[in-house]
């Protein structure tokens, strides 16, 4: 699965931004993670094709929304009420098959996009 993330940029605190991730084929699970230099990759949001639920990291719950256009194999991350601490490189991730691993963890995903930088100014 090839992933192409886009939509990053500079946004003021309190503003909104929407990230997109285009997948080359249908994926069982797709997610967004983010990473700040020197830190581990942090789970942001995930959704799976066969389950109705969506999953969010505690730091973004209530502000970010993950959604998908299944016909186009695109996953979005709508980021509202952004904060300076949301500044990071955002990565989309995908996996073809169901695995007995939490969707909140990086080992669940075999495929990763190149990352898109989000900078939130105060």
DSSP file (Angstrom, degrees, kcal/mol; ACC not computed):
  #  RESIDUE AA STRUCTURE BP1 BP2  ACC     N-H-->O    O-->H-N    N-H-->O    O-->H-N    TCO  KAPPA ALPHA  PHI   PSI    X-CA   Y-CA   Z-CA
    1    1 A X              0   0    0      0, 0.0     2,-0.4     0, 0.0   111,-0.1   0.000 360.0 360.0 360.0 124.4    0.0    0.0    0.0
    2    2 A X        -     0   0    0    109,-0.1    22,-1.9     2,-0.0     2,-0.4  -0.847 360.0-161.2 -99.9 137.9    1.4    3.4   -1.0
    3    3 A X  E     -A   23   0A   0     -2,-0.4     2,-0.5   109,-0.3   111,-0.4  -0.953  10.3-168.9-123.8 136.8    0.3    6.4    1.0
    4    4 A X  E     -A   22   0A   0     18,-1.9    18,-2.4    -2,-0.4     2,-0.3  -0.946  10.8-166.3-127.5 109.4    0.5   10.0    0.1
    5    5 A X  E     +A   21   0A   0     -2,-0.5     2,-0.3    16,-0.2    16,-0.2  -0.695  16.3 156.9 -96.0 147.6   -0.2   12.5    2.8
    6    6 A X  E     +A   20   0A   0     14,-2.4    14,-2.6    -2,-0.3   110,-0.1  -0.955  32.9  78.5-155.7 171.8   -0.9   16.2    2.2
    7    7 A X        +     0   0    0      1,-0.3    11,-0.3    -2,-0.3    -1,-0.1   0.330  56.8 135.6 106.4  -6.4   -2.5   19.2    3.8
    8    8 A X        +     0   0    0     12,-0.1     2,-0.3    82,-0.1    -1,-0.3  -0.180  21.4 116.7 -68.7 167.7    0.0   20.3    6.3
    9    9 A X  E     -d  118   0B   0    108,-0.7   110,-2.8   107,-0.1     2,-0.5  -0.987  63.0 -44.3 164.3-165.0    1.1   23.9    6.8
   10   10 A X  E     +d  119   0B   0     -2,-0.3     2,-0.3   108,-0.2   110,-0.2  -0.829  53.8 168.1 -99.1 130.4    1.1   26.9    9.1
   11   11 A X  E     -d  120   0B   0    108,-2.7   110,-2.4    -2,-0.5     2,-0.2  -0.990  32.5-115.0-141.1 148.2   -2.0   27.6   11.1
   12   12 A X  E >   -d  121   0B   0     -2,-0.3     3,-2.3   108,-0.2    70,-0.2  -0.501  46.4 -86.5 -80.6 151.7   -2.7   29.9   14.0
   13   13 A X  T 3  S+     0   0    0    108,-2.6    70,-0.2     1,-0.3    -1,-0.1  -0.311 117.9  27.9 -56.0 136.3   -3.8   28.5   17.4
   14   14 A X  T 3  S+     0   0    0     68,-2.9    67,-0.6     1,-0.3    -1,-0.3   0.254 102.4 109.7  91.9 -11.6   -7.5   28.0   17.5
   15   15 A X    <   -     0   0    0     -3,-2.3    67,-2.0    67,-0.2     2,-0.3  -0.032  62.4-115.2 -85.9-169.1   -7.7   27.5   13.8
   16   16 A X        +     0   0    0     64,-0.2     2,-0.3    65,-0.2    64,-0.2  -0.910  23.7 177.5-132.8 156.4   -8.4   24.5   11.6
   17   17 A X  E     - B   0  79A   0     62,-2.2    62,-3.4    -2,-0.3     2,-0.5  -0.979  16.3-146.3-154.0 146.5   -6.6   22.3    9.1
   18   18 A X  E     - B   0  78A   0     -2,-0.3     2,-0.3   -11,-0.3    60,-0.2  -0.975  11.0-160.9-122.7 124.1   -7.5   19.2    7.2
   19   19 A X  E     - B   0  77A   0     58,-2.5    58,-2.3    -2,-0.5     2,-0.4  -0.735   6.9-159.1 -96.4 148.0   -5.0   16.5    6.3
   20   20 A X  E     -AB   6  76A   0    -14,-2.6   -14,-2.4    -2,-0.3     2,-0.4  -0.950   8.4-168.4-126.5 148.3   -5.6   14.0    3.5
   21   21 A X  E     -AB   5  75A   0     54,-1.9    54,-2.4    -2,-0.4     2,-0.5  -0.950   8.2-158.8-137.8 116.1   -4.0   10.6    2.9
   22   22 A X  E     -AB   4  74A   0    -18,-2.4   -18,-1.9    -2,-0.4     2,-0.3  -0.835   9.3-156.2 -97.4 126.4   -4.6    8.8   -0.4
   23   23 A X  E     -A    3   0A   0     50,-3.1   -20,-0.2    -2,-0.5     3,-0.0  -0.797  17.1-139.2-102.3 145.2   -4.0    5.1   -0.4
   24   24 A X  S    S+     0   0    0    -22,-1.9     2,-0.3    -2,-0.3    -1,-0.1   0.669  85.6   7.1 -76.5 -16.1   -3.1    3.1   -3.5
   25   25 A X  S    S-     0   0    0    -23,-0.2     2,-0.1    48,-0.1    -1,-0.1  -0.952  98.3 -65.7-155.2 172.3   -5.5    0.3   -2.5
   26   26 A X        -     0   0    0     -2,-0.3     2,-0.3    -3,-0.0    -2,-0.1  -0.412  50.0-160.6 -67.2 135.3   -8.1   -0.7    0.1
   27   27 A X        -     0   0    0     -2,-0.1    69,-0.3     1,-0.1     3,-0.1  -0.893  22.0-141.5-118.5 148.7   -6.7   -1.0    3.6
   28   28 A X  S    S+     0   0    0     67,-2.1    21,-3.0    -2,-0.3    22,-0.4   0.887  90.3  13.6 -73.0 -40.2   -8.1   -2.8    6.6
   29   29 A X  E     -FE  48  95B   0     66,-1.6    66,-1.9    19,-0.2     2,-0.4  -0.995  65.3-173.2-138.9 142.4   -7.1   -0.1    9.0
   30   30 A X  E     +FE  47  94B   0     17,-2.6    17,-2.5    -2,-0.4     2,-0.3  -0.986  12.2 169.4-135.9 148.7   -5.8    3.4    8.6
   31   31 A X  E     -FE  46  93B   0     62,-2.4    62,-2.4    -2,-0.4     2,-0.4  -0.949  28.2-128.5-151.1 166.0   -4.5    5.8   11.1
   32   32 A X  E     +FE  45  92B   0     13,-3.1    12,-2.4    -2,-0.3    13,-1.8  -0.985  25.9 174.6-119.9 134.9   -2.7    9.1   11.8
   33   33 A X  E     -FE  43  91B   0     58,-2.8    58,-2.9    -2,-0.4     2,-0.3  -0.861  12.6-153.1-125.9 165.6    0.3    9.4   14.0
   34   34 A X  E     -FE  42  90B   0      8,-2.4     8,-3.8    -2,-0.3     2,-0.4  -0.977   5.5-164.3-140.2 157.5    2.5   12.4   14.7
   35   35 A X  E     - E   0  89B   0     54,-2.1    54,-2.5    -2,-0.3     2,-0.4  -0.992   9.9-160.6-147.8 134.9    6.1   12.9   15.8
   36   36 A X    >   -     0   0    0      4,-0.4     3,-2.6    -2,-0.4    52,-0.1  -0.906  48.6 -88.9-105.9 139.2    8.1   15.7   17.2
   37   37 A X  T 3  S+     0   0    0     -2,-0.4     3,-0.1     1,-0.3    -1,-0.0  -0.208 115.7  19.4 -51.1 130.4   11.9   15.4   16.8
   38   38 A X  T 3  S+     0   0    0      1,-0.3    -1,-0.3    -3,-0.0     2,-0.3   0.291 110.8  93.0  92.6 -10.2   13.4   13.6   19.7
   39   39 A X  S <  S-     0   0    0     -3,-2.6    -1,-0.3     1,-0.1     2,-0.1  -0.740  79.8-101.5-113.1 162.2   10.1   12.0   20.7
   40   40 A X        -     0   0    0     -2,-0.3    -4,-0.4     1,-0.1     2,-0.3  -0.375  51.5 -85.8 -73.8 160.1    8.4    8.8   19.9
   41   41 A X        -     0   0    0     -6,-0.1     2,-0.4    -2,-0.1    -6,-0.2  -0.521  49.0-145.0 -69.4 130.9    5.6    8.6   17.3
   42   42 A X  E     -F   34   0B   0     -8,-3.8    -8,-2.4    -2,-0.3     2,-0.2  -0.826  11.4-118.2-106.9 134.9    2.3    9.5   19.0
   43   43 A X  E     +F   33   0B   0     -2,-0.4   -10,-0.2   -10,-0.2     3,-0.1  -0.484  35.7 167.3 -69.0 135.5   -1.0    8.0   18.1
   44   44 A X  E     -     0   0B   0    -12,-2.4    13,-2.7     1,-0.4     2,-0.3   0.747  56.9 -26.4-113.2 -56.9   -3.6   10.5   16.9
   45   45 A X  E     -FG  32  56B   0    -13,-1.8   -13,-3.1    11,-0.3    -1,-0.4  -0.991  52.5-175.6-161.6 155.4   -6.5    8.7   15.4
   46   46 A X  E     -FG  31  55B   0      9,-2.1     9,-2.6    -2,-0.3     2,-0.3  -0.990   4.4-174.1-152.6 157.5   -7.5    5.5   13.6
   47   47 A X  E     -FG  30  54B   0    -17,-2.5   -17,-2.6    -2,-0.3     2,-0.3  -0.983  13.6-144.8-150.4 153.3  -10.4    3.8   12.0
   48   48 A X  E >   -F   29   0B   0      5,-0.7     3,-0.6     3,-0.4   -19,-0.2  -0.889  17.2-131.3-121.5 152.4  -11.0    0.3   10.6
   49   49 A X  T 3  S+     0   0    0    -21,-3.0   -20,-0.1    -2,-0.3    -1,-0.1   0.857 105.0  42.0 -69.7 -35.4  -13.0   -0.8    7.6
   50   50 A X  T 3  S+     0   0    0    -22,-0.4     2,-0.4    -3,-0.0    -1,-0.2   0.405 107.8  64.8 -97.8   3.2  -14.9   -3.6    9.3
   51   51 A X    <   -     0   0    0     -3,-0.6    -3,-0.4     2,-0.1     0, 0.0  -0.964  69.1-142.2-127.7 145.0  -15.7   -1.8   12.5
   52   52 A X  S    S+     0   0    0     -2,-0.4    -1,-0.1    -5,-0.1    -3,-0.0   0.710  70.4  96.6 -77.3 -17.9  -17.8    1.2   13.1
   53   53 A X        -     0   0    0     -6,-0.0    -5,-0.7     1,-0.0     2,-0.3  -0.277  56.4-153.0 -78.6 157.3  -15.7    2.8   15.8
   54   54 A X  E     -G   47   0B   0     -7,-0.1     2,-0.4     2,-0.0    -7,-0.2  -0.937  12.0-145.8-122.5 150.8  -13.1    5.5   15.6
   55   55 A X  E     -G   46   0B   0     -9,-2.6    -9,-2.1    -2,-0.3     2,-0.4  -0.926  14.5-174.4-123.9 140.4  -10.2    5.8   18.0
   56   56 A X  E     -G   45   0B   0     -2,-0.4   -11,-0.3   -11,-0.2     2,-0.1  -0.971  27.3-114.8-135.4 147.4   -8.5    9.0   19.2
   57   57 A X    >>  -     0   0    0    -13,-2.7     3,-1.4    -2,-0.4     4,-1.3  -0.480  35.2-115.3 -72.0 152.5   -5.5    9.9   21.3
   58   58 A X  T 34 S+     0   0    0      1,-0.3     3,-0.2     2,-0.2    -1,-0.1   0.838 112.3  58.7 -59.8 -34.0   -6.4   11.6   24.6
   59   59 A X  T 34 S+     0   0    0      1,-0.2    -1,-0.3     3,-0.0   -15,-0.1   0.657 116.1  32.2 -74.2 -13.9   -4.7   14.8   23.5
   60   60 A X  T X> S+     0   0    0     -3,-1.4     3,-2.5   -16,-0.2     4,-2.2   0.489  82.8 128.0-118.8  -7.0   -6.8   15.3   20.4
   61   61 A X  T 3< S+     0   0    0     -4,-1.3     4,-0.1     1,-0.3   -16,-0.0  -0.273  80.5  16.0 -57.6 131.8  -10.1   13.8   21.5
   62   62 A X  T 34 S+     0   0    0      2,-0.5    -1,-0.3     1,-0.1     3,-0.1   0.273 125.8  58.7  88.6 -11.0  -13.0   16.3   20.9
   63   63 A X  T <4 S+     0   0    0     -3,-2.5    17,-1.7     1,-0.2     2,-0.3   0.689  98.2  52.7-116.8 -35.0  -10.9   18.4   18.6
   64   64 A X  E  <  -C   79   0A   0     -4,-2.2    -2,-0.5    15,-0.2     2,-0.4  -0.780  61.4-164.6-107.3 149.5   -9.8   16.1   15.7
   65   65 A X  E     -C   78   0A   0     13,-2.2    13,-2.9    -2,-0.3     2,-0.4  -0.995   6.4-153.6-135.2 129.8  -12.0   13.9   13.6
   66   66 A X  E     +C   77   0A   0     -2,-0.4     2,-0.3    11,-0.2    11,-0.2  -0.836  25.9 159.5 -99.2 138.8  -10.9   11.0   11.3
   67   67 A X  E     -C   76   0A   0      9,-1.6     9,-2.9    -2,-0.4     2,-0.3  -0.934  21.4-143.3-149.8 171.9  -13.1   10.2    8.4
   68   68 A X  E     -C   75   0A   0     -2,-0.3     2,-0.7     7,-0.2     7,-0.2  -0.991  17.7-149.0-144.4 148.3  -12.8    8.3    5.1
   69   69 A X  E >>> -C   74   0A   0      5,-2.9     5,-1.7    -2,-0.3     3,-1.1  -0.891  23.4-173.5-109.1  94.7  -14.0    8.4    1.5
   70   70 A X  T 345S+     0   0    0     -2,-0.7     3,-0.3     1,-0.3    -1,-0.1   0.800  78.5  60.9 -65.0 -29.5  -14.0    4.7    0.9
   71   71 A X  T 345S+     0   0    0      1,-0.2    -1,-0.3    -3,-0.1    -2,-0.0   0.822 117.0  31.9 -66.1 -28.9  -14.7    5.1   -2.8
   72   72 A X  T <45S-     0   0    0     -3,-1.1    -1,-0.2     2,-0.2   -49,-0.2   0.390 105.8-122.6-108.1   1.3  -11.5    7.0   -3.3
   73   73 A X  T  <5 +     0   0    0     -4,-0.8   -50,-3.1    -3,-0.3     2,-0.4   0.924  63.5 143.0  55.0  46.7   -9.4    5.3   -0.6
   74   74 A X  E   < -BC  22  69A   0     -5,-1.7    -5,-2.9   -52,-0.2     2,-0.4  -0.959  35.7-163.0-119.0 135.8   -8.8    8.6    1.1
   75   75 A X  E     -BC  21  68A   0    -54,-2.4   -54,-1.9    -2,-0.4     2,-0.3  -0.961  11.2-159.8-115.6 136.6   -8.6    9.2    4.9
   76   76 A X  E     -BC  20  67A   0     -9,-2.9    -9,-1.6    -2,-0.4     2,-0.4  -0.798  13.3-157.5-113.4 154.1   -8.9   12.7    6.3
   77   77 A X  E     -BC  19  66A   0    -58,-2.3   -58,-2.5    -2,-0.3     2,-0.6  -0.909  11.8-160.3-129.0 105.8   -7.9   14.2    9.6
   78   78 A X  E     -BC  18  65A   0    -13,-2.9   -13,-2.2    -2,-0.4     2,-0.6  -0.774   8.7-163.3 -86.5 120.3   -9.9   17.3   10.4
   79   79 A X  E     +BC  17  64A   0    -62,-3.4   -62,-2.2    -2,-0.6     2,-0.3  -0.919  13.0 174.4-111.1 112.9   -8.0   19.3   13.0
   80   80 A X        +     0   0    0    -17,-1.7   -64,-0.2    -2,-0.6   -65,-0.2  -0.796  60.7  16.0-114.8 159.0  -10.0   22.0   14.9
   81   81 A X  S    S-     0   0    0    -67,-0.6    -1,-0.2    -2,-0.3   -65,-0.2   0.901  86.0-164.1  48.3  48.5   -9.1   24.2   17.8
   82   82 A X        -     0   0    0    -67,-2.0   -68,-2.9    -3,-0.3     2,-0.3  -0.234   7.0-155.1 -67.8 154.0   -5.5   23.5   17.2
   83   83 A X    >   -     0   0    0    -70,-0.2     3,-2.4   -69,-0.1     4,-0.2  -0.853  31.5-107.0-124.7 158.6   -2.9   24.3   19.8
   84   84 A X  G >  S+     0   0    0     -2,-0.3     3,-1.8     1,-0.3    36,-0.4   0.846 118.5  63.6 -55.1 -32.6    0.9   25.0   19.6
   85   85 A X  G 3  S+     0   0    0      1,-0.3    -1,-0.3    -3,-0.0    -3,-0.0   0.548  87.8  70.7 -72.4  -4.2    1.5   21.5   21.1
   86   86 A X  G <  S+     0   0    0     -3,-2.4    -1,-0.3     2,-0.0     2,-0.2   0.527  70.0 120.0 -82.9  -6.5   -0.1   20.0   18.0
   87   87 A X    <   +     0   0    0     -3,-1.8     2,-0.3    -4,-0.2    32,-0.2  -0.421  41.5 106.2 -61.5 124.7    2.9   21.1   16.0
   88   88 A X  E    S- H   0 118B   0     30,-1.9    30,-2.8    -2,-0.2     2,-0.6  -0.968  76.3 -79.5-178.4 170.6    4.5   17.9   14.5
   89   89 A X  E     -EH  35 117B   0    -54,-2.5   -54,-2.1    -2,-0.3     2,-0.5  -0.869  48.2-146.7 -88.4 125.9    5.0   15.9   11.4
   90   90 A X  E     -EH  34 116B   0     26,-3.0    26,-2.2    -2,-0.6     2,-0.4  -0.829  14.5-167.8-101.1 130.5    1.9   13.9   10.8
   91   91 A X  E     -E   33   0B   0    -58,-2.9   -58,-2.8    -2,-0.5     2,-0.3  -0.930  11.8-146.1-117.3 137.3    2.1   10.5    9.3
   92   92 A X  E     -E   32   0B   0     -2,-0.4    21,-2.7   -60,-0.2     2,-0.3  -0.785  20.9-170.1 -96.6 152.1   -0.7    8.4    7.9
   93   93 A X  E     -EI  31 112B   0    -62,-2.4   -62,-2.4    -2,-0.3     2,-0.3  -0.957   6.0-177.1-140.6 153.7   -0.4    4.6    8.3
   94   94 A X  E     -EI  30 111B   0     17,-2.3    17,-2.2    -2,-0.3    16,-0.9  -0.982  11.3-162.2-150.4 158.8   -2.2    1.6    6.9
   95   95 A X  E     -E   29   0B   0    -66,-1.9   -67,-2.1    -2,-0.3   -66,-1.6  -0.994  14.4-150.0-143.7 142.9   -2.4   -2.1    7.1
   96   96 A X  S    S+     0   0    0     -2,-0.3     2,-0.3   -69,-0.3    -1,-0.1   0.885  79.1  45.1 -75.1 -39.2   -4.0   -4.6    4.7
   97   97 A X  S    S-     0   0    0    -69,-0.1     2,-0.3   -70,-0.1   -68,-0.1  -0.702  86.0-103.9-115.0 155.7   -4.9   -7.3    7.2
   98   98 A X        -     0   0    0     -2,-0.3     2,-0.3   -70,-0.1    -2,-0.1  -0.580  41.3-172.1 -72.8 136.4   -6.4   -7.5   10.6
   99   99 A X        -     0   0    0     -2,-0.3     2,-2.0     2,-0.2     9,-0.0  -0.952  36.2-114.6-130.1 150.3   -3.8   -8.1   13.3
  100  100 A X  S    S+     0   0    0     -2,-0.3     2,-0.3     2,-0.0    -2,-0.0  -0.210  84.4 103.9 -78.4  50.6   -4.2   -8.9   17.0
  101  101 A X  S    S-     0   0    0     -2,-2.0    -2,-0.2     7,-0.1     2,-0.0  -0.950  81.1 -95.4-130.9 150.1   -2.6   -5.5   17.9
  102  102 A X    >   -     0   0    0     -2,-0.3     3,-1.6     1,-0.2     6,-0.3  -0.350  23.2-133.8 -64.1 140.9   -4.1   -2.3   19.1
  103  103 A X  T 3  S+     0   0    0      1,-0.3    -1,-0.2     5,-0.1   -58,-0.1   0.631 104.4  68.0 -67.8 -11.2   -4.8    0.3   16.4
  104  104 A X  T 3  S+     0   0    0    -61,-0.1     2,-0.3   -58,-0.1    -1,-0.3   0.459  89.4  78.5 -86.1  -1.8   -3.2    2.8   18.7
  105  105 A X  S X  S-     0   0    0     -3,-1.6     3,-1.4     1,-0.1     4,-0.2  -0.848  78.2-130.1-116.1 146.8    0.3    1.2   18.3
  106  106 A X  G >  S+     0   0    0     -2,-0.3     3,-2.0     1,-0.3    -1,-0.1   0.821 101.3  67.5 -63.6 -33.3    2.8    1.6   15.4
  107  107 A X  G 3  S+     0   0    0      1,-0.3    -1,-0.3     3,-0.0    -4,-0.1   0.707  87.5  71.2 -63.1 -14.6    3.4   -2.2   15.0
  108  108 A X  G <  S+     0   0    0     -3,-1.4     2,-0.5    -6,-0.3    -1,-0.3   0.738  92.6  67.1 -68.1 -20.5   -0.2   -2.5   13.8
  109  109 A X    <   +     0   0    0     -3,-2.0   -14,-0.2    -4,-0.2    -1,-0.1  -0.878  50.4 179.9-115.3 129.3    0.7   -0.8   10.5
  110  110 A X  S    S+     0   0    0    -16,-0.9     2,-0.4    -2,-0.5   -15,-0.2   0.643  71.7  58.1 -94.4 -17.8    3.0   -2.0    7.8
  111  111 A X  E     -I   94   0B   0    -17,-2.2   -17,-2.3  -109,-0.0     2,-0.4  -0.940  61.3-176.8-124.5 136.7    2.7    1.0    5.5
  112  112 A X  E     -I   93   0B   0     -2,-0.4  -109,-0.3   -19,-0.2   -19,-0.2  -0.975  18.9-132.5-133.4 142.6    3.5    4.6    6.2
  113  113 A X        -     0   0    0    -21,-2.7  -109,-0.2    -2,-0.4     3,-0.1  -0.225  36.0-100.8 -81.0-179.4    3.3    7.8    4.3
  114  114 A X        -     0   0    0   -111,-0.4   -23,-0.1     1,-0.1  -110,-0.1   0.589  61.5-113.7 -84.2 -11.0    6.0   10.4    4.0
  115  115 A X        -     0   0    0    -23,-0.1     2,-0.4     1,-0.1   -24,-0.2   0.193  17.9-131.5  92.4 145.6    4.7   12.8    6.6
  116  116 A X  E     - H   0  90B   0    -26,-2.2   -26,-3.0  -110,-0.1     2,-0.4  -0.997  22.6-123.7-136.4 132.3    3.3   16.3    6.4
  117  117 A X  E     - H   0  89B   0     -2,-0.4  -108,-0.7   -28,-0.2     2,-0.5  -0.584  21.5-169.7 -84.0 129.4    4.4   19.1    8.7
  118  118 A X  E     -dH   9  88B   0    -30,-2.8   -30,-1.9    -2,-0.4     2,-0.5  -0.980   3.5-172.9-115.3 125.3    1.8   21.0   10.7
  119  119 A X  E     -d   10   0B   0   -110,-2.8  -108,-2.7    -2,-0.5     2,-0.6  -0.979   5.0-164.3-121.7 122.7    3.0   24.1   12.5
  120  120 A X  E     -d   11   0B   0     -2,-0.5     2,-0.3   -36,-0.4  -108,-0.2  -0.926   9.8-153.2-109.1 120.4    0.7   25.9   14.9
  121  121 A X  E      d   12   0B   0   -110,-2.4  -108,-2.6    -2,-0.6   -37,-0.0  -0.670 360.0 360.0 -93.3 147.1    1.7   29.4   15.9
  122  122 A X              0   0    0     -2,-0.3    -1,-0.1  -110,-0.2  -110,-0.1   0.448 360.0 360.0 -91.5 360.0    0.7   30.9   19.2
